[in-house]
Amino acid sequence: MANDTPYGWLEATAESSPDAPALFFPAGVVSYRELHTQVMARVRSLRSEIVEGSIVPAVMQLDLPSIIEMLAIMRCGGVLLPYRSLRPGFPSIERDGAAVCIPTSGSSGESQLVPLSYTNISASVAASRERLNTGPDDRWLATLPLDHVGGLSVLWRSLEAGGAAVVSPFGPLLPGFIDDVRPTIASLVPTMVHRLLDWSPDSLASIGSILTGGAGTSSGLLDRAHTCGASIIVTYGLTEASSQVATAIPGSPERSSVVVGPPLDGFSIRILGPHGEVGPGEQGRIEIDGPAVFNGYLGQPPRSEPFLTSDVGFVTEDGSLGVVGRSDDIIVVGGRNVSTRALGDMIVATGLVRDAMVVGIPDPEWGSIPVAIVDVAPPNSLRAVEEALAEIGETGHAPHRWIEGGVPLLPNGKHDRVSARRMFGAG
């Protein structure tokens, strides 16, 4: 098992291909030999400070010192707890076999700590490589934050394959870095795809394959990306499953923004309704299991059953997973079910906004109402957005209230649903 770990993958490639690039930064390239040397130097200074199996909080930025720290903590037997600015609290307990404890995004409420073992990590990495056919020649764009599983998993996949991670914070300078290094694959949240399309469509299109996940990828965004020549692969994953769960098979016919693709090898998926498992095409909560799925939240009893997510989806006749949204994306408005995610997608599909988010808030007359925050693209107006939505027949489910401005985001680029509700006076 020691070899089937991120630091084990680093050591193996440092021995077999020491001069191969491990990390690309805007300031230069770090080889596997150089990375291994610096990690082992940090291990020597950390070893006396870390009790094996203990949780070790560490600031994780998209830079070389943070990557060295991650690998050194793991090499010393510590359990990495990554954070960026505010150090999270955690119970003073140990979780046998844990490699990292990763906070969930907290996009819909309070964050929890997810312990992942090396078995979870290696199973996830192997399943991803099998589906995407990545290898040592790949350069994976690493611009997702390293205090979340999406960012960490990019580094782990690159190390396991003996490939390179192209590391840079997300911002307006990123297209130039992409043009210089030419990553072959990327993991982005939809908001990042929006921004790159605004900054440099050609840079986005130069990336071989672009996985989008972490939030719903609207059909309008897919159309816009495909028009510029970008190869988008919608994927579904979550922290509790060490990242990817279902992804389209590369080269398969194009999917919709809802139907993601078949589960990765090793994952089993069921859709549960109020009375148990439902059939193909029927919606319910997504239940997952497999060797990449965690063993229960930190501070809670280990799970003994498959993990029931908060996501709503369905399975097609051919076994592909469709993801409708989170269970709290469905609100009841005057006795009718309304999907806030689908309504947000329709607003984006008008082509008049850069981004949009719809959430539900309590209402004394309707029970719940949909409300929207929209980032209107100049020279359009909010009135034009409302009229375009009416033209496609959504007046019955249209947002009852609107705010024009930037959509609130979490540090990892996901929509911040809690902040959005607070903007409308709902906690």
Secondary structure as the mmCIF struct_conf table of DSSP 4:
data_model
#
loop_
_struct_conf.conf_type_id
_struct_conf.id
_struct_conf.beg_label_comp_id
_struct_conf.beg_label_asym_id
_struct_conf.beg_label_seq_id
_struct_conf.end_label_comp_id
_struct_conf.end_label_asym_id
_struct_conf.end_label_seq_id
TURN_TY1_P TURN_TY1_P1 ALA A 2 ASN A 3
BEND BEND1 ASP A 4 THR A 5
HELX_RH_AL_P HELX_RH_AL_P1 PRO A 6 SER A 16
TURN_TY1_P TURN_TY1_P2 PRO A 18 ASP A 19
BEND BEND2 ALA A 20 ALA A 20
STRN STRN1 PRO A 21 PHE A 25
TURN_TY1_P TURN_TY1_P3 PRO A 26 ALA A 27
STRN STRN2 GLY A 28 SER A 31
HELX_RH_AL_P HELX_RH_AL_P2 TYR A 32 LEU A 46
HELX_RH_3T_P HELX_RH_3T_P1 ARG A 47 GLU A 49
TURN_TY1_P TURN_TY1_P4 GLU A 52 GLY A 53
STRN STRN3 ILE A 55 VAL A 59
BEND BEND3 LEU A 62 ASP A 63
HELX_RH_AL_P HELX_RH_AL_P3 LEU A 64 ARG A 75
TURN_TY1_P TURN_TY1_P5 CYS A 76 GLY A 77
STRN STRN4 VAL A 79 TYR A 83
BEND BEND4 ARG A 84 LEU A 86
HELX_LH_PP_P HELX_LH_PP_P1 ARG A 87 GLY A 89
BEND BEND5 SER A 92 SER A 92
TURN_TY1_P TURN_TY1_P6 ASP A 96 GLY A 97
STRN STRN5 ALA A 98 PRO A 103
TURN_TY1_P TURN_TY1_P7 SER A 107 SER A 108
BEND BEND6 GLY A 109 GLY A 109
STRN STRN6 LEU A 113 SER A 117
HELX_RH_AL_P HELX_RH_AL_P4 TYR A 118 LEU A 132
TURN_TY1_P TURN_TY1_P8 ASN A 133 ASN A 133
TURN_TY1_P TURN_TY1_P9 PRO A 136 ASP A 137
STRN STRN7 ARG A 139 ALA A 142
BEND BEND7 LEU A 144 LEU A 144
TURN_TY1_P TURN_TY1_P10 LEU A 146 ASP A 147
BEND BEND8 HIS A 148 HIS A 148
HELX_RH_AL_P HELX_RH_AL_P5 VAL A 149 ALA A 161
TURN_TY1_P TURN_TY1_P11 GLY A 162 GLY A 162
STRN STRN8 ALA A 164 VAL A 167
BEND BEND9 PHE A 170 GLY A 171
TURN_TY1_P TURN_TY1_P12 PRO A 172 LEU A 173
HELX_RH_AL_P HELX_RH_AL_P6 LEU A 174 VAL A 181
BEND BEND10 THR A 184 THR A 184
STRN STRN9 ILE A 185 LEU A 188
HELX_RH_AL_P HELX_RH_AL_P7 PRO A 190 TRP A 199
HELX_RH_AL_P HELX_RH_AL_P8 PRO A 201 ALA A 205
TURN_TY1_P TURN_TY1_P13 SER A 206 SER A 206
BEND BEND11 ILE A 207 GLY A 208
STRN STRN10 SER A 209 THR A 212
BEND BEND12 GLY A 214 ALA A 215
HELX_RH_AL_P HELX_RH_AL_P9 SER A 219 THR A 227
TURN_TY1_P TURN_TY1_P14 CYS A 228 GLY A 229
STRN STRN11 ILE A 232 LEU A 238
HELX_RH_3T_P HELX_RH_3T_P2 THR A 239 ALA A 241
TURN_TY1_P TURN_TY1_P15 SER A 242 SER A 242
STRN STRN12 SER A 243 THR A 247
HELX_LH_PP_P HELX_LH_PP_P2 ALA A 248 ILE A 249
TURN_TY1_P TURN_TY1_P16 PRO A 250 GLY A 251
BEND BEND13 SER A 252 SER A 252
HELX_LH_PP_P HELX_LH_PP_P3 PRO A 253 ARG A 255
BEND BEND14 SER A 257 VAL A 258
STRN STRN13 VAL A 259 GLY A 261
HELX_LH_PP_P HELX_LH_PP_P4 PRO A 262 PRO A 262
STRN STRN14 PRO A 263 PRO A 263
HELX_LH_PP_P HELX_LH_PP_P5 LEU A 264 LEU A 264
TURN_TY1_P TURN_TY1_P17 ASP A 265 GLY A 266
STRN STRN15 SER A 268 GLY A 273
TURN_TY1_P TURN_TY1_P18 PRO A 274 HIS A 275
STRN STRN16 GLY A 276 GLU A 277
TURN_TY1_P TURN_TY1_P19 PRO A 280 GLY A 281
STRN STRN17 GLY A 284 ASP A 289
BEND BEND15 GLY A 290 GLY A 290
TURN_TY1_P TURN_TY1_P20 PRO A 291 ALA A 292
BEND BEND16 VAL A 293 VAL A 293
BEND BEND17 ASN A 295 ASN A 295
TURN_TY1_P TURN_TY1_P21 LEU A 298 GLY A 299
BEND BEND18 GLN A 300 GLN A 300
HELX_LH_PP_P HELX_LH_PP_P6 PRO A 301 ARG A 303
BEND BEND19 GLU A 305 GLU A 305
STRN STRN18 PHE A 307 VAL A 315
TURN_TY1_P TURN_TY1_P22 GLU A 317 ASP A 318
BEND BEND20 GLY A 319 GLY A 319
STRN STRN19 LEU A 321 ARG A 326
HELX_RH_3T_P HELX_RH_3T_P3 SER A 327 ASP A 329
STRN STRN20 ILE A 330 VAL A 333
TURN_TY1_P TURN_TY1_P23 GLY A 334 GLY A 335
STRN STRN21 ARG A 336 SER A 339
HELX_RH_AL_P HELX_RH_AL_P10 THR A 340 ALA A 349
TURN_TY1_P TURN_TY1_P24 THR A 350 GLY A 351
BEND BEND21 LEU A 352 LEU A 352
STRN STRN22 VAL A 353 ASP A 363
TURN_TY1_P TURN_TY1_P25 PRO A 364 TRP A 366
STRN STRN23 GLY A 367 VAL A 376
HELX_LH_PP_P HELX_LH_PP_P7 ALA A 377 ALA A 377
TURN_TY1_P TURN_TY1_P26 PRO A 378 PRO A 379
HELX_RH_AL_P HELX_RH_AL_P11 LEU A 382 GLU A 391
TURN_TY1_P TURN_TY1_P27 ILE A 392 GLY A 393
TURN_TY1_P TURN_TY1_P28 THR A 395 HIS A 397
BEND BEND22 HIS A 400 HIS A 400
STRN STRN24 ARG A 401 GLU A 404
BEND BEND23 GLY A 405 GLY A 405
HELX_LH_PP_P HELX_LH_PP_P8 GLY A 406 PRO A 408
STRN STRN25 LEU A 409 LEU A 409
TURN_TY1_P TURN_TY1_P29 PRO A 411 ASN A 412
BEND BEND24 GLY A 413 GLY A 413
STRN STRN26 HIS A 415 HIS A 415
HELX_RH_AL_P HELX_RH_AL_P12 ARG A 417 MET A 423
TURN_TY1_P TURN_TY1_P30 PHE A 424 GLY A 425
#
